[in-house]
Amino acid sequence: MANVKLVGANNATKNEGKTSTTLKLTIPDEANLIIDSEVGGNADGRSPFYEPNSHNRFGANNEKFNVGYTTSVNVTWRGEYVEKKKISIVGVNSLKVGATANLKGMIATTEPVDVSTNTTSISNTDITTRAESQWESSNESVIKVEEHTGIVTAKKTGTAEIKVKWTKGPYTLMAMTKISVSQNGGGTGPISPSGGACEPTIHSPSPAAKPITTAMDPKVTGSILGDDASNGRHFNAQTAIPTSEYLYSQVRALSYLYQHTFANMRGTIDYRCRVDLNYHLIWKEKQDPIPGADGKPIPQPDKDMSMIVPKTYEFNLTPRSYAYWQMEQLDIYGIEQAELHNYALPGGSVTLFPQGYNTPSVDFVYSNEVDEHVFPKASGTINYTPLVIDGGNVKPSVPDDTSKLIGLAEAQTKEPDVKNDYFSFNGQTIMDSTTVSSSGPDPGSIPPASLIGDATLYQDHQLVSSHLLNQANNLSTGIIKYNLLSEQINGGGDKEYAIEGINSVTVHTPVVNDSSVSDDTAHNQKTIPLANRSAFVLDRPFSIHIPTTGKHTDYSGYGNRDYAKYTRMKQVRFPFDVYTEGKRSYITKGNWIDIPVEEQTSNFFMPVWVDEGNYTVEFRSVAENAPNSFNAEQNANLSLLNHAASDTADVEVIGRLYDFHITDVGDYLWENVFRTQTGRSMSTGNSYWVGADGIDGDARGNLFPYMLPIRQGSHPFIGFKNIAIKTGYHFKFDVKTKGNMFDVADHIRITPRFFYMSEDGKTRIPVDLYYRSRDQNFVRIGSPADVVQRYVILNDRLRNVPSQELNDTALYEYDHNFHFGQIGNISRNLYVSQYANVLTRKKTPVGKFSVLELPSSIRTLVGPKDSIPNNVEIDRASASIQKWYGEYSLPSDLYGVPSGTNLAEYGRTHQGLTDKSPIFLKKGYFVVNFNVETLEGGNKQTPRLQYIHAYHMNQWLLEGFQREFIDPYGNTFHLQDGDVVFYQTDKSSRGDFLATITH
């Protein structure tokens, strides 16, 4: 040990405060320690050294005591461990040609100073044939030396230098010797070290114990769950997760695995000793007398005899035992990767590579060579010089000093040093390779592995492909792979373990469908609408609503929410033809129509030629993962077998009743309003419409005064502001329908009501109207006696029905209303001619004063002729809009009384009735009010459409009817829906000499 230095000291011992008197410790330099102590005071027996010491001179009671004080100090020092080695060559220094000899290489190791005894020792090791030794000759032609044995062979006379080089660890040592070669040999012979030495032999060890430690269960678990962070909501993937959502995969396992076998190797070291001694023998040898000159024997003195007798001792020492720990097998495994497999994963699997993971740090020094573990202590030189042996007069014998030599060698030979293999794990020493005496320390244990963190084997944002079908309980499998670290001893191979108990995953892509359709109540003219059906009105737009929001299962992440994300397409199928919005394209019935998923409401247009009636519209929302052929489920695909949600909407397609207008008035004062010239039939085109608006409330373009009712102020010419219509004159009108009103049994029913209004407009009352007949003076309109029949001629010259209307109507009737037996001998052209010139010029009965029923014979078909889609029959399109022609008048001799008046009783009590009877209402107007309705198929009990009194709407008002007006005299009149004309109470057609009376 060199450069020993003090670096610290303290006296925190168990005696402090009791027997220690240390006040302060000071290290003034690196070689000295100063202890400041305090002594004296009372001794109480606590000191380790405490005894009385009597001094008589102080008297019997004045004893003195010897007291010892303990100062315990812990000193920390640091020094350098110094080991020195020296190499030498032992053997001959001369040879004769052809001779061989063995040279030895010896390493003398000076051990570090034993600080307890301040002594050191030297050990000698034969390195002649060690692998790290190399012999060479400076002149191979003189002396050849074998490179790894040190055997030399003399080749010819001369001198060569033999060198041995030994390299191991930090050491590189060399030694040289010169050997001369002659023909006869010679030289000093073997050079032997002084005294003797013991050569140790390490016997191969055997394992006394081979404990096997194994920790190869990875305790692995895995999971494939919904990635809440990516999805923005929680899905329980084992219960259900949709496509287009994300999963995360995670594996938990021990951070490393290991197994090892540590062997406790034990054995012995034999020491074979050889000591060469020279014994100096002396003795005296009697000499024979020699004859003198006189021939007498002369005694000779004893001859001092001396002999050096060499003797070689060979013996064995007591074997030295040794023990050390050697690693026979070491497997340490770090995580390489994990693999998880599931139907729902991208591509069906995911490989997880460790993130933020540190492979175990392993360091070891391993050798199965005993001489790397056992280091015999050298006995050192056995120095023994025998005493001179004086035999006196006898040659002495050489004594046997074996026991002495053994004693010397045993005393000089200490226990061997040993060291274990070295093994550290993550910086922690498991097997300590510190060189110790005799027996290496027991190894420790590798710390138990902890589970890796949540994010180590983890992969998020794994998209569930939209191509995956719904599928329940998809099994999950997996493996985890551990790599055998390169720092291994007699290891096996990489390990692979199955991951058990991974949760299954159910793929269930949800879609919902809670569709609805618009209900066109604002244009539904049905008398009694169907409660559970929405109204689609012909020749009008309608809309459908296919929301993506709705109620699905109660699974986590599902529930009541928007499912647009998972919807590949929305579709609707109509059982009738439709136009898309704005009539951009025409779609025939029975085809599924794709609706953009993001479009909540879609608009369509109902063609006018669709048949009226009840229909069911179908809807479906198709999941993004639906196969080519799929099943649908009502409202939501709760079953995994279904990849679409469906719904239906019951609708009723409804026609229209509209465009009532008066086209002619028989009163000659109104002729020039409707005729281009007096006495001519050509129309001016003027009409009096219900209001200023069209069928859907949009401005028609007609201006005042061409709005109903026709009354005073309606005449457009100057000077006719006080003109209404005189009784007895008819007015012509027409009205249109859309829908299926093209059957021969269909009718329009018009029911008149009558009111009296005073000239100032302040009085309006319902009235009963009477007229004179040939058989009766006063006949009440609507009574059983009211039997006067009304007629209409369709192709009247003053009606100006367009010839195209007549032609189209005739062709339709020919093709649809007759069978071969009825018109087998009439061609289409002939029928058209007869229809226009004969049939439509006949009088058609239409009812009485109390009710009009317009039959199909005064109806024309005016449906669209242009821009008809290819798959629509032109005849059907033409028939889709119907025009009904009619006329009405009140009798010229007209008498009005308040409704409910018993006119017969009045005459009985007032001496009869005359035209002048005061009961009759004068100085005002009789207002004709029409209630217009359709009779489909002649069904008089249940009118289908209403012009005014529909359940939901009033078409009369929609077309802009004004419920009051101010006449030219400033009087305000309040009207009722259906008012069409004002007849003057006091003026009749009889007063006009050109008047035409209707009966």
TORVOPA-926576 format. One line per 8 residues: their letters; for each residue x, y, z of C-alpha. Coordinates in steps of 0.25 Angstrom, whole numbers. Each point is the difference from the previous one (the first is absolute). Layout:
<rs>
A> X:Y:Z; ...
</rs>
This chain:
<rs>
MANVKLVG> 0:0:0; 6:13:-4; -4:15:2; -8:-3:12; -8:13:4; -9:3:11; -13:6:-5; -10:0:12
ANNATKNE> -2:-4:15; -11:0:10; -3:-6:13; -15:-2:-1; 1:-13:8; -8:-7:11; 9:5:11; -1:15:-4
GKTSTTLK> -6:8:12; 4:-12:10; 15:-3:0; 4:8:-13; 7:13:3; 2:5:-14; -2:14:-2; 5:2:-14
LTIPDEAN> 6:-7:-11; 9:7:-10; 8:-5:-12; 10:11:-3; 6:-7:-11; -2:-14:-8; 9:-7:10; -4:4:14
LIIDSEVG> -12:0:9; -1:9:12; -9:-5:11; -4:11:11; -4:-8:13; -4:4:14; 4:-8:12; -2:1:15
GNADGRSP> -13:1:8; -7:-10:7; 1:-15:-4; -13:-8:2; 4:-13:-4; -5:1:-14; 14:0:-6; 5:-13:-6
FYEPNSHN> 13:2:9; -4:4:14; 8:-6:12; 4:5:14; 15:3:3; 3:2:15; 10:10:5; 2:-1:15
RFGANNEK> 6:13:2; -14:6:-3; -6:-8:11; -9:-12:0; -12:7:-6; 8:8:-10; 1:-10:-12; 4:4:-14
FNVGYTTS> -5:-7:-12; 5:-3:-14; -11:4:-10; 1:-3:-15; -8:9:-11; -5:-5:-13; 1:8:-12; -6:-7:-12
VNVTWRGE> 3:6:-14; -5:-4:-14; 11:4:-10; -2:0:-15; 12:-2:-8; 3:-2:-15; 12:-6:-7; 5:-6:-12
YVEKKKIS> 0:-15:-2; 14:-3:-5; 4:-14:-6; 13:-2:-7; 4:-11:-10; 14:-4:-4; 4:-11:-11; 12:-8:-1
IVGVNSLK> 5:-12:-8; 6:-13:8; 8:-10:-7; 14:-3:-7; 9:10:-5; 8:-9:-9; -2:-12:-9; 7:-9:-9
VGATANLK> -4:-2:-14; -12:-9:-2; -4:1:15; -14:5:5; -4:6:13; -13:6:6; 0:14:4; -10:5:10
GMIATTEP> -7:14:0; -3:4:14; -9:12:5; 4:5:14; -12:8:5; 2:10:12; -14:0:7; -5:13:6
VDVSTNTT> 5:4:14; -9:-7:11; -3:12:8; -3:-8:12; 14:-6:1; 7:10:-9; 6:-11:-8; -1:-5:-14
SISNTDIT> 2:-13:-7; 6:-5:-13; -7:-11:-9; 7:-7:-11; -8:-5:-12; 5:-9:-12; -5:6:-12; 8:-8:-10
TRAESQWE> -11:-6:-8; -11:10:3; -8:4:-12; 4:15:3; 15:-4:-1; 8:0:-12; 15:-4:-2; 9:4:-11
SSNESVIK> 15:-1:-4; 9:11:-5; 7:-10:-9; -8:-13:-4; 13:-5:-7; 7:-1:13; -11:-3:10; -14:-4:-3
VEEHTGIV> -11:3:10; -14:-6:-1; -10:12:1; -9:-5:10; 8:-10:9; 14:6:2; 7:-12:-5; 13:4:-6
TAKKTGTA> 9:-8:-10; 14:3:-3; 3:0:-15; 14:5:-1; 11:7:7; -2:14:3; -9:9:10; -15:3:-1
EIKVKWTK> -9:9:9; -13:-7:4; -11:9:4; -14:-3:6; -11:10:-1; -12:-1:10; -13:9:-3; -12:-1:9
GPYTLMAM> -10:11:4; 8:13:3; 13:-7:0; 10:-2:-11; 14:-6:6; 12:-5:-7; 13:-8:4; 12:-4:-8
TKISVSQN> 12:-9:3; 12:-4:-9; 4:-14:-3; 13:-4:-6; 2:-13:-8; 13:-8:-2; 4:-13:-5; 3:-6:14
GGGTGPIS> -10:8:8; 4:5:13; -4:13:7; -5:1:14; -12:-9:0; -14:2:5; -2:13:7; -9:-2:12
PSGGACEP> -7:10:8; 6:1:14; -6:-10:10; -13:-6:-5; -14:2:-4; -14:-6:-1; -8:-1:-12; -15:1:1
TIHSPSPA> -9:-9:-8; -15:4:0; -9:-12:-1; -12:2:-9; -12:4:9; -14:-7:0; -13:7:3; -4:-1:15
AKPITTAM> -13:7:-3; -7:4:-13; -12:8:4; -10:3:-12; -8:13:0; -11:2:-10; -9:12:-2; -6:-4:-14
DPKVTGSI> -15:3:2; -2:14:-7; -14:2:7; -5:6:-13; -13:5:-3; -6:8:-12; -12:8:-3; -6:6:-13
LGDDASNG> -9:11:4; -7:13:-5; 10:12:-1; -8:10:7; 9:11:-3; 0:-2:-15; -15:-3:0; -5:12:9
RHFNAQTA> -9:-10:7; 1:-13:8; -3:-13:-7; 0:-14:7; 7:-7:-12; -4:-14:6; -15:4:0; 1:8:-13
IPTSEYLY> 8:10:-8; -3:6:-14; 8:0:-12; 8:13:-2; 3:1:15; 13:-3:6; 5:-11:9; 13:0:8
SQVRALSY> 8:-13:3; 8:-2:12; 8:-11:6; 5:0:15; 11:-10:4; 13:-1:8; 11:9:-5; 9:-12:-1
LYQHTFAN> 2:-15:3; 12:-7:4; 5:-14:5; 14:-4:4; 8:-10:7; 11:4:9; 10:-11:4; 8:0:13
MRGTIDYR> 13:-6:-5; 9:-7:11; 13:-6:-1; 14:-1:6; 14:4:-4; 12:-9:2; 14:6:2; 12:-9:-4
CRVDLNYH> 12:5:6; 15:-2:-4; 11:5:8; 15:-2:-4; 9:0:12; 15:-2:1; 5:-6:13; 14:3:4
LIWKEKQD> 6:-13:6; 13:1:7; 8:-11:7; 14:-5:3; 6:-12:-7; 11:-8:7; 12:0:-9; 10:-12:-1
PIPGADGK> 14:3:5; 10:1:-10; 14:-6:1; 11:9:4; 14:1:-5; 3:-10:10; -11:-9:-5; -8:2:13
PIPQPDKD> -14:4:-2; -3:15:2; -14:3:6; -8:9:-9; -10:10:5; -15:-2:-3; -4:5:-13; -11:11:1
MSMIVPKT> -10:-5:-10; -11:8:-6; -12:-2:-9; -11:7:-6; -12:-9:-1; -12:5:-8; -13:-5:4; -14:2:-7
YEFNLTPR> -12:0:8; -14:-2:-6; -13:1:8; -14:4:0; -7:11:8; -14:-2:7; -10:3:-12; -6:14:0
SYAYWQME> -15:1:-2; -7:10:-8; -14:4:-4; -6:10:-10; -13:2:-8; 0:-2:-15; -12:3:-9; -3:-12:-8
QLDIYGIE> -12:5:-7; -6:14:-1; -13:4:-8; -5:14:0; -11:4:-9; -5:14:-4; -13:3:-7; 1:0:-15
QAELHNYA> -14:2:-4; -15:-5:2; -10:-3:-11; -15:1:2; -10:-6:-10; -15:3:-1; -10:2:-11; -2:14:3
LPGGSVTL> 15:5:0; 6:6:-13; 4:-12:-9; -5:-9:11; 13:2:9; 9:10:6; 15:-1:4; 3:7:13
FPQGYNTP> 15:4:1; 5:5:14; -1:15:2; 9:7:11; 5:-14:4; 14:-3:4; 5:-14:-2; 7:-5:13
SVDFVYSN> 14:4:1; 9:-12:3; 15:-1:2; 8:-12:3; 13:-6:0; 0:-15:-1; 10:-11:-1; -1:-15:2
EVDEHVFP> 15:-1:2; 4:-3:14; 13:9:-1; -9:12:-3; -7:-2:13; 11:-6:10; 13:6:3; 9:-9:8
KASGTINY> 9:8:10; 15:-3:-3; 8:-6:11; 11:8:-3; 15:-4:0; 3:-11:11; 12:5:6; 7:-10:9
TPLVIDGG> 15:-1:2; 4:-13:7; 11:0:11; 14:-6:-3; -1:-14:4; 13:-5:7; 1:-15:1; 13:0:8
NVKPSVPD> 8:-11:-5; -12:-6:-8; -6:5:-12; -13:5:4; -14:-3:-7; -9:10:-6; -12:3:9; -14:0:-4
DTSKLIGL> -6:14:1; -13:-2:-6; -9:4:11; 8:12:2; -2:4:-14; -14:-3:0; -2:8:12; 7:12:-7
AEAQTKEP> -8:-2:-12; -14:-1:7; 3:12:8; 3:8:-13; -12:-5:-8; -13:7:2; -14:-3:-4; -3:3:-15
DVKNDYFS> -7:12:-5; -13:-2:-8; -9:8:-8; -14:-3:-5; -5:3:-14; -5:14:-1; -15:3:-3; -7:13:2
FNGQTIMD> -15:3:-4; -4:14:-3; 12:5:8; -3:-9:12; 11:-10:3; -6:-14:1; 13:-8:0; 12:7:6
STTVSSSG> 13:-2:-6; 9:6:10; 12:-8:3; -1:-6:14; 6:-11:8; -4:-15:-2; -15:2:-2; -7:9:-9
PDPGSIPP> -13:8:5; -13:-6:-3; -7:7:-11; -13:8:1; -13:-1:-8; -5:8:-12; -10:9:4; -15:-4:-3
ASLIGDAT> -4:6:-13; -11:10:1; -12:2:-10; 3:9:-12; -7:13:0; -14:2:-7; 7:7:-12; 11:-9:-3
LYQDHQLV> -7:-10:-8; -11:9:-5; -6:4:-13; -11:10:-2; -8:6:-11; -3:-14:-7; -11:2:-9; -11:-10:-1
SSHLLNQA> -2:-2:-15; -13:4:-6; 1:-12:-9; -2:-9:12; -14:-7:2; -7:0:13; 5:-11:8; -1:-4:14
NNLSTGII> 10:-5:10; 12:0:-9; 11:-8:7; 13:6:3; 13:-7:1; 14:5:2; 15:-3:3; 11:7:7
KYNLLSEQ> 14:-3:-5; 12:2:9; 14:0:-6; 12:-7:7; 10:11:3; 14:-2:-6; 6:0:14; -4:-14:3
INGGGDKE> 7:-13:4; -3:-13:-6; -14:6:-3; -12:-5:-8; -7:8:-10; -10:11:-1; -14:-3:7; -14:2:-5
YAIEGINS> -12:-1:9; -15:0:-3; -8:11:6; -12:-6:6; -13:7:4; 0:12:-10; -14:6:-1; -8:-3:-12
VTVHTPVV> -5:11:-9; -14:2:-6; -1:8:-12; -14:7:-1; -1:12:-10; -13:7:4; -10:7:-9; -13:6:4
NDSSVSDD> -12:4:-9; -12:8:6; -4:6:-14; -12:9:-2; -6:7:-12; -6:14:-1; -15:1:1; -5:11:-9
TAHNQKTI> -12:3:8; 1:15:-6; -5:-6:-13; -8:-12:4; -14:2:-5; -5:-13:5; -14:0:7; 5:-10:10
PLANRSAF> 15:-2:0; 5:-14:5; 5:2:14; 13:-9:-2; 4:4:-13; 8:12:-5; -5:8:-12; 8:1:-13
VLDRPFSI> -7:9:-9; 1:-2:-15; 9:10:-8; 6:5:13; 13:-2:7; 1:-9:12; 12:-3:9; 5:-12:8
HIPTTGKH> 8:0:13; 10:-11:2; 7:4:13; 13:-7:4; -4:3:15; -8:-10:8; 0:-10:11; 8:-13:-2
TDYSGYGN> 4:-10:11; 4:4:14; 14:-5:-2; 11:10:5; 3:10:-12; -14:-3:-7; -13:5:6; -7:12:-6
RDYAKYTR> 10:7:-8; 4:3:-15; 4:-12:-8; 4:7:-13; 14:-4:2; -3:-14:-2; -11:2:-11; 5:-4:-14
MKQVRFPF> -12:5:-7; -15:4:2; -10:-5:-10; -15:2:-3; -9:-8:-9; -13:6:-5; -11:-9:-5; -3:11:-10
DVYTEGKR> 8:9:-10; 7:12:5; 8:12:-4; 12:4:8; 0:15:5; -2:10:-11; -4:-12:-10; 15:-2:-3
SYITKGNW> -2:-15:-2; -11:-9:-1; 0:-13:8; -10:-12:-2; -7:-7:11; 6:-12:7; 15:5:-1; 8:3:13
IDIPVEEQ> 5:14:-1; 13:4:7; -1:12:10; 13:6:4; 3:-4:15; 2:14:4; -13:5:-6; -11:-1:11
TSNFFMPV> -11:5:-9; -2:-3:-15; -10:6:-9; -7:-6:-12; -12:4:-9; -12:-8:-2; -4:-2:-15; -14:4:-3
WVDEGNYT> -3:-14:-7; 3:-8:12; -13:-8:4; -7:6:13; -1:-10:11; 7:-6:12; 15:-4:-1; 11:-4:9
VEFRSVAE> 14:6:-1; 12:-8:4; 13:5:6; 13:-7:4; 13:5:6; 11:-10:-4; 12:-2:9; 14:3:-5
NAPNSFNA> 3:-15:2; -12:-5:-7; 3:-12:-10; -6:1:-14; -12:-8:5; -5:4:13; -12:0:10; -7:12:6
EQNANLSL> -6:1:13; -11:10:4; 5:13:5; 14:-5:5; 8:-12:-3; 0:-6:14; 3:-14:-5; 15:-2:-5
LNHAASDT> -7:-8:-12; -5:13:-5; 8:11:-7; -10:10:-3; -12:7:8; -13:2:-7; -13:8:1; -12:3:-8
ADVEVIGR> -10:11:-1; -14:-1:-4; -4:11:-10; -12:4:-8; 1:6:-14; -10:10:-1; -5:9:-12; -5:14:-1
LYDFHITD> -12:8:-2; 3:14:-5; -1:12:-10; -14:2:1; -3:13:-9; -12:6:-7; 3:1:-15; -13:6:-5
VGDYLWEN> -13:7:4; -13:0:-8; -4:14:4; 2:9:-12; 6:11:8; 12:-10:3; 2:-4:-15; 11:9:-3
VFRTQTGR> 8:-5:12; 0:-14:-5; -1:2:-15; 9:7:-9; -12:5:-9; -14:1:3; -8:-12:-6; 13:-7:-2
SMSTGNSY> 5:-13:7; 15:3:1; 4:2:15; 8:11:5; 6:-10:10; -5:8:12; -4:-9:12; -4:3:14
WVGADGID> 8:-9:9; -2:-3:14; 12:9:4; 13:6:-5; 7:-13:3; 2:-13:-6; -1:-15:4; 11:1:11
GDARGNLF> -2:15:4; 10:6:-10; -4:12:-8; -8:-4:-12; 1:14:-7; -15:4:-1; -3:13:6; -12:7:5
PYMLPIRQ> -11:0:-4; 1:-15:-5; -2:-6:13; -13:-7:6; -10:3:4; -6:7:-13; -7:12:7; -2:15:-1
GSHPFIGF> 13:5:-3; 5:-12:-8; -2:5:-13; 12:6:-6; -6:11:-9; -3:14:4; -14:3:3; -4:-15:4
KNIAIKTG> 5:1:14; -14:-2:6; -2:-12:-9; -2:-14:6; -7:-12:-7; -15:0:-3; -8:-12:4; -3:-9:-11
YHFKFDVK> 14:1:-6; 10:-12:1; 15:0:2; 10:-10:-5; 11:-5:8; 10:-11:0; 8:-7:11; 12:-9:0
TKGNMFDV> 4:-13:7; 13:-8:1; 1:-15:2; -9:-11:-3; -12:8:-4; 0:-6:-14; -10:-11:2; -13:0:-7
ADHIRITP> -7:-1:14; 7:12:6; -8:13:2; 2:14:6; -11:4:9; -4:14:2; -10:4:11; -5:14:0
RFFYMSED> -4:8:12; -7:13:-1; 1:13:8; -6:14:0; 9:12:2; -5:14:1; 4:11:-9; 9:6:11
GKTRIPVD> 6:-14:3; -4:1:14; -10:-11:0; 3:-15:-4; -10:-11:2; -2:-13:-6; -13:-1:-8; -9:-10:-7
LYYRSRDQ> -2:4:-14; -13:-3:-8; -3:1:-15; -13:-2:-8; -2:-12:-8; -10:-4:-10; -8:-8:10; 3:8:13
NFVRIGSP> 2:15:3; 10:-2:11; 10:-11:0; 11:-1:10; 13:-3:-5; 4:-14:6; -14:-4:3; -7:-12:-6
ADVVQRYV> -7:9:-10; 14:5:-5; 1:-9:-12; 5:9:-11; 12:-7:-6; 13:7:-3; 8:-3:-13; 14:3:-5
ILNDRLRN> 5:-1:-14; 15:-3:1; 4:5:-14; -9:12:0; 5:11:-9; 1:10:11; 8:-9:9; 12:-1:-10
VPSQELND> 5:-13:5; 13:-2:-8; 0:-11:-10; 12:-6:5; -7:-3:13; -11:-6:-7; 9:-8:-9; 8:-5:12
TALYEYDH> -12:-4:8; -6:-7:-12; 12:-8:-2; 1:-4:15; -14:-4:0; 1:-8:-12; 12:-8:5; -4:-2:14
NFHFGQIG> -15:2:2; -6:-10:-10; 2:-14:-4; 0:-6:-14; -14:-4:1; -4:15:2; 8:7:-11; 5:-12:-8
NISRNLYV> -5:7:-13; 5:14:3; 14:4:-2; 8:10:9; -1:11:-10; -14:-2:-2; -3:0:15; 8:13:2
SQYANVLT> -8:6:-11; -13:-5:6; 4:4:14; 3:15:-4; -11:2:-10; -12:-8:6; 2:-6:14; 6:13:7
RKKTPVGK> -11:9:-7; -11:-8:7; -6:6:12; 5:-7:13; -9:0:12; 7:5:12; -10:1:11; -10:10:5
FSVLELPS> 0:14:6; 3:-6:14; 12:-9:-4; 9:-2:-12; 7:-13:-4; 10:2:-11; 2:-14:-7; 12:-5:-8
SIRTLVGP> -7:4:-13; 3:14:3; 14:-2:4; 12:1:-8; 14:-6:2; 11:11:1; 12:-7:6; 14:3:-5
KDSIPNNV> 4:-3:-14; 15:4:0; 12:-5:8; -6:-13:3; 10:-11:5; 2:-11:-10; -6:-11:9; -13:8:3
EIDRASAS> -12:-2:-9; -4:13:-7; -15:-3:2; 2:-2:15; 7:13:1; -11:7:-9; -10:-6:9; 6:5:13
IQKWYGEY> -6:14:0; -15:2:-3; -8:12:-4; -15:0:4; -9:10:-7; -13:5:6; -10:11:0; -10:5:10
SLPSDLYG> -11:11:1; -12:4:8; -14:1:-5; -4:14:-5; -12:1:8; 7:-2:14; -6:2:13; 8:0:13
VPSGTNLA> -4:-1:14; 8:-3:13; 4:-14:1; -11:-9:7; -11:10:-3; -14:-7:-1; -4:6:-13; -13:-7:0
EYGRTHQG> -4:4:13; 3:14:-3; -9:0:-12; -11:-6:8; 1:11:10; 2:11:-9; -10:-2:-10; 9:-7:-10
LTDKSPIF> 13:3:-7; 4:9:-12; 12:4:-6; -1:13:8; -2:-7:14; 9:7:10; 5:-13:5; 9:-1:-12
LKKGYFVV> 14:6:2; 4:12:-9; 10:10:-2; 12:-9:1; 7:-12:-5; -2:-15:-1; 14:-6:3; 2:-14:-7
NFNVETLE> 10:-8:9; 6:-13:-6; 5:-11:8; 9:-8:-10; 4:-15:3; 4:-12:-8; -8:-13:-1; 10:-11:-3
GGNKQTPR> -6:-11:-7; -14:6:2; 1:-2:15; -10:11:5; 1:-4:14; 15:3:2; 5:11:-8; 15:-2:-2
LQYIHAYH> 5:14:-2; -5:14:5; 2:13:-6; -4:8:13; -3:-10:11; 12:-9:1; 4:-5:13; 14:6:0
MNQWLLEG> -1:12:-10; -9:9:-8; 5:1:-15; -10:12:-2; 8:8:10; 13:-5:-6; -3:5:-13; -1:14:6
FQREFIDP> -15:2:2; -3:13:7; -10:-1:11; -4:15:-1; -1:11:-11; -4:14:-1; -10:3:-11; 0:12:-9
YGNTFHLQ> -8:8:10; 9:-3:12; -9:-11:6; 8:-11:7; -5:-14:-3; 4:-12:8; 1:-13:-9; 0:-15:3
DGDVVFYQ> 9:-10:-6; -7:-5:-13; -7:13:-4; 0:0:-15; -10:10:-5; -9:11:5; -14:0:-7; -7:13:1
TDKSSRGD> -14:-2:7; -7:10:-7; 5:-2:-15; -4:-12:-9; 3:-4:-13; -14:2:-3; 2:15:-1; 10:-2:-11
FLATITH> -7:-1:-14; 12:-9:-5; 0:-8:13; 2:-15:-1; -8:-7:11; 6:-13:5; -14:-7:1
</rs>
